[in-house]
Structures are given as C-alpha cells and as structure tokens.
Amino acid sequence: MKKNMGNIDRIIRMIAAIVFSALYFTGTVTGTVGLVLVILGAVFLATSFISFCPLYTLFGVNTCEKKS
C-alpha cells in the first residue's frame, strides 16, 4: 500500500476519532448513532495509523506532501 494521507489529514482523523469516542462514552450520543460513530472513529484511527485510505484510492485523492 502506497501512502496517500498527509500529516494534517491524519491529525484531523485522530481528533475526530477522539471526539466520537468521547461523545459515545459520556452518553451524549447513544444507540445506533453512537455505535456508528464509534465504528467510524475506529476506522479513522486505523487509516491514520497506516497512512492509507482505500476511498482516496477510488477517488484519486492524495494528501501526501510531494517529495522533491
């Protein structure tokens, strides 16, 4: 897998995952919506750790910095 996520993208995904988890575990968001947010947060964390997003490949997006 070739990296297709830049650092800013990875940081934003990590922050979103933390927010989703906090909303769920504090009881602010519950039920099906809460579970969807937790699963989405887990996907965000996984993709940010490996710096690869399969959806980016499908749409031709690459947020990695260009190396000179």
C-alpha distances in whole Angstrom, upper triangle without the diagonal:
4,6,9,11,14,17,19,17,16,20,21,19,20,24,24,23,25,28,27,28,31,32,32,33,36,37,37,34,35,35,32,31,31,29,26,26,25,22,21,21,19,16,17,17,14,12,13,13,9,9,7,10,9,13,12,10,13,16,14,14,13,15,13,16,17,17,21
4,6,9,12,15,17,16,15,19,20,18,20,23,23,23,26,28,27,28,31,33,33,34,37,38,37,35,36,36,34,32,32,30,28,27,26,24,22,22,21,18,17,17,15,12,13,13,10,8,7,10,10,13,11,10,13,15,13,12,10,12,10,13,13,14,17
4,6,8,11,14,12,11,15,16,15,17,20,20,20,23,25,25,26,28,30,30,31,34,35,35,33,34,34,32,30,30,28,26,25,24,22,20,20,19,16,15,15,13,10,10,11,8,5,5,8,10,12,10,10,14,15,12,11,8,9,7,10,11,12,16
4,7,10,12,10,10,14,15,14,16,19,19,19,22,23,23,25,28,29,29,31,33,34,33,31,33,33,31,29,28,27,25,23,23,22,19,19,18,15,14,15,14,10,10,12,10,6,5,7,9,10,7,8,11,11,9,7,5,6,5,9,11,13,16
4,7,8,6,7,10,11,10,12,15,15,16,19,20,20,22,24,26,26,28,30,31,30,29,30,31,29,27,26,25,23,21,21,20,17,16,16,14,12,12,12,9,8,10,9,5,6,7,10,11,8,10,14,13,12,9,6,5,5,9,11,14,17
4,6,5,6,9,10,11,13,15,16,17,19,20,21,23,25,26,27,29,30,32,31,30,32,33,31,28,28,27,25,23,23,22,19,18,18,16,14,14,14,11,9,11,11,7,9,11,14,15,12,14,17,16,14,11,8,5,4,6,10,12,15
4,5,5,6,9,10,11,12,14,15,17,18,20,21,23,24,26,27,28,31,29,29,31,32,31,28,27,27,25,22,22,22,19,17,18,17,13,13,14,12,9,10,11,9,11,13,17,17,15,17,20,19,18,14,12,8,7,9,12,14,17
4,5,5,6,9,10,11,12,14,15,17,18,20,21,23,24,26,27,29,27,27,29,31,29,27,26,26,24,21,21,21,18,17,18,17,13,14,15,13,10,13,14,11,13,14,18,17,15,18,20,19,18,14,12,9,9,10,14,16,19
4,6,5,6,9,10,11,12,14,15,16,18,20,21,23,24,26,27,26,25,27,28,27,24,23,23,21,18,19,18,15,14,15,14,10,11,13,10,8,11,12,9,11,10,14,14,12,15,17,16,15,12,10,7,9,11,15,17,20
4,6,5,6,9,10,11,12,14,15,17,18,20,21,23,24,26,25,24,26,27,26,23,22,22,20,17,17,17,14,12,13,12,8,8,10,8,5,8,9,7,9,10,14,14,13,16,18,18,17,14,12,10,10,12,16,18,21
4,5,5,6,9,10,11,12,14,15,17,18,20,21,22,25,23,23,25,27,26,23,22,22,21,17,17,18,15,13,14,14,10,10,12,11,8,10,13,11,13,14,18,18,16,19,22,21,21,17,15,12,13,14,18,20,23
4,5,5,6,9,10,11,12,14,15,16,18,20,21,23,21,20,23,25,24,21,20,20,18,15,16,16,13,11,14,13,9,10,13,12,9,12,14,12,14,14,17,16,15,19,21,19,20,16,15,12,14,16,19,22,25
4,5,5,6,9,10,10,12,14,15,17,18,20,21,20,19,21,22,21,18,17,17,15,12,13,13,10,8,10,9,5,7,10,8,7,10,12,11,12,11,14,14,14,17,19,18,19,16,15,13,14,17,20,23,26
4,5,5,6,9,10,11,12,14,15,16,18,20,19,19,21,23,22,19,17,17,16,13,12,13,11,8,9,10,7,6,9,9,7,9,12,12,14,13,17,17,17,20,22,22,22,19,18,16,16,19,22,24,27
4,5,5,6,9,10,11,12,14,15,16,18,17,17,20,22,21,18,17,18,17,13,13,15,12,9,12,13,9,9,13,13,11,13,16,15,17,16,20,19,19,22,24,23,24,21,20,17,18,20,24,26,29
4,5,5,6,9,10,11,12,14,15,17,15,14,17,19,18,15,14,15,13,10,10,12,9,7,10,11,8,9,12,12,11,14,16,16,17,15,18,17,18,21,22,22,23,20,20,17,19,22,25,27,31
4,5,5,6,9,10,11,12,14,16,15,14,16,17,17,14,12,12,12,8,8,9,7,4,7,8,6,6,10,11,10,12,15,15,16,15,18,17,18,21,22,22,24,21,21,19,20,23,26,28,32
4,5,5,6,9,10,10,12,14,14,14,16,18,18,16,13,14,14,10,9,12,11,7,9,12,10,9,13,14,13,14,17,17,19,18,21,21,22,25,26,26,27,24,24,21,23,25,28,30,34
4,5,5,6,9,10,11,12,11,11,14,17,17,14,12,13,13,9,10,13,11,8,12,14,11,12,15,16,15,17,20,20,21,20,23,22,23,26,27,26,28,25,25,22,24,26,30,32,35
4,5,5,6,9,10,11,10,9,11,13,13,10,8,10,9,6,6,9,8,6,9,11,10,11,14,15,15,17,20,20,20,19,21,20,22,25,25,25,27,24,25,23,25,27,31,33,37
4,5,5,6,8,10,10,10,11,13,14,12,9,10,11,7,6,9,10,7,9,12,11,11,14,16,16,17,20,21,21,20,23,22,24,27,27,28,29,27,27,25,26,29,33,34,38
4,5,5,6,8,8,9,11,14,16,14,10,12,13,10,9,13,13,10,13,16,14,14,17,19,18,19,23,23,24,23,26,25,27,30,30,30,32,29,29,27,28,31,34,36,40
4,6,6,6,5,6,8,12,13,11,8,11,12,9,9,13,13,11,14,16,15,16,19,21,20,22,25,25,26,24,26,25,27,30,30,30,32,29,30,28,30,32,36,38,41
4,6,5,6,5,6,9,11,9,5,8,10,8,7,11,12,11,13,15,15,16,18,20,20,22,24,25,26,24,26,25,27,30,30,30,32,30,31,29,31,33,37,39,43
4,5,8,8,9,12,13,13,9,10,13,11,9,13,14,12,14,17,17,17,19,22,21,22,25,26,27,26,28,28,29,32,33,33,35,33,33,31,32,35,39,40,44
4,6,8,9,13,15,14,11,13,15,13,12,16,17,15,17,20,20,19,22,24,24,25,28,29,30,29,31,30,32,35,35,35,37,34,35,33,34,36,40,42,45
4,5,6,10,12,11,9,11,14,12,12,16,17,16,18,21,21,21,24,26,25,27,30,30,31,29,31,30,32,35,35,35,37,35,36,34,36,38,42,44,47
4,7,10,13,11,9,12,14,12,13,16,16,15,18,21,20,21,24,25,25,27,30,30,30,28,30,29,31,34,34,33,36,33,34,32,34,37,40,43,46
4,7,9,7,5,9,10,9,10,13,14,13,16,18,18,19,22,23,24,25,28,28,28,26,27,26,28,31,31,31,33,31,32,31,33,36,39,42,45
4,7,6,5,7,10,10,10,13,14,15,16,19,19,20,23,24,25,27,29,30,29,27,28,27,30,32,32,32,35,33,34,33,35,38,41,44,47
4,6,5,6,9,10,11,13,14,15,17,19,20,21,23,25,26,27,29,30,29,27,28,27,29,32,31,31,34,33,34,34,36,39,42,45,48
4,5,5,6,9,10,11,12,14,15,17,18,20,21,23,24,26,27,28,27,24,25,23,26,29,28,28,31,30,32,31,34,37,40,42,46
4,5,5,6,9,10,10,12,14,15,16,18,20,21,22,24,26,26,25,23,23,22,24,27,26,26,29,28,29,29,31,34,37,40,44
4,5,5,6,9,10,10,12,14,15,16,18,20,21,23,25,25,25,23,24,23,25,28,27,28,30,28,30,29,31,34,37,39,43
4,5,5,6,8,10,11,12,14,15,17,18,20,21,23,24,23,21,22,21,24,26,26,27,29,28,29,28,30,33,37,39,42
4,5,5,6,8,10,11,12,14,15,16,18,20,21,22,21,18,19,18,21,23,22,23,26,24,26,25,28,31,34,36,40
4,5,5,6,9,10,10,12,14,15,16,18,20,20,20,18,19,18,20,23,23,23,25,23,24,24,26,29,32,34,38
4,5,5,6,9,10,10,12,14,15,17,19,20,19,18,19,19,21,24,24,25,27,25,25,24,26,29,32,34,38
4,5,5,6,9,10,11,12,14,16,17,18,17,15,16,16,19,21,21,22,24,23,24,23,25,28,31,33,37
4,5,5,6,9,10,11,12,14,16,16,15,13,14,14,16,18,18,19,21,20,20,20,22,25,28,30,34
4,5,5,6,9,10,10,12,14,15,15,14,16,15,17,20,21,21,23,20,21,20,21,24,27,29,33
4,5,5,6,9,10,11,13,14,14,13,15,16,17,19,20,22,23,21,21,20,21,25,28,29,33
4,5,5,6,8,10,11,12,11,9,11,12,14,16,17,18,19,18,18,18,19,22,25,27,31
4,6,5,6,9,10,10,10,9,12,12,13,16,17,17,18,16,16,15,16,20,23,25,28
4,6,5,6,9,10,11,11,14,15,15,18,20,20,21,19,18,17,17,20,23,25,28
4,5,5,6,8,9,9,11,13,14,16,18,19,20,18,17,17,17,20,23,24,28
4,5,5,6,5,6,9,10,11,13,15,16,16,14,13,13,14,17,20,21,25
4,6,5,7,8,12,13,12,15,17,18,18,15,13,12,12,15,18,20,23
4,6,8,10,13,16,15,17,19,20,20,18,16,15,14,17,19,20,24
4,5,8,11,14,13,14,17,18,18,16,14,14,13,16,18,19,22
4,7,10,12,11,12,15,16,15,13,11,10,9,12,15,16,20
4,6,9,8,9,12,13,12,11,9,10,10,14,16,17,21
4,5,5,7,9,10,11,9,9,10,11,15,17,19,23
4,5,5,7,9,10,10,11,13,14,18,19,22,25
4,5,5,6,8,8,10,12,15,18,20,23,26
4,5,5,6,5,7,9,11,15,16,19,22
4,6,5,6,8,11,12,16,17,19,22
4,6,8,11,14,16,19,20,22,25
4,6,9,12,15,18,18,22,24
4,7,10,12,15,15,18,21
4,7,9,12,13,16,19
4,6,9,10,13,16
4,6,9,12,15
4,6,9,12
4,6,9
4,6
4
